[in-house]
Amino acid sequence: MQEISFTVDGEYVELNQLLKLVGICDSGGAGKVIVASGAVRVDGKQELRKTAKIRPGQKVQLGDVHIKVEAQ
């Protein structure tokens, strides 16, 4: 399992952009495809909204990669 901490610059980050910013995919468009596939979970629940607002304190999971979103 790989743990990644991501610090949000602002109130939230869109899910597809988060996947790009932590290096899981090369672009926001690729992030949208990953989210649409149903492979992403937010706080343990499947998330299909490509631009879901991810706020500090939430946890995103894609396979064995866990992203902990933190406030600045």
Beta strands, then each sheet from edge to edge (+ up, - down):
strand 1: 2-8
strand 2: 13-14
strand 3: 40-42
strand 4: 45-46
strand 5: 53-54
strand 6: 59-62
strand 7: 65-71
sheet 1: 1+ 7+ 6- 3+ 4-
sheet 2: 2+ 5-
end
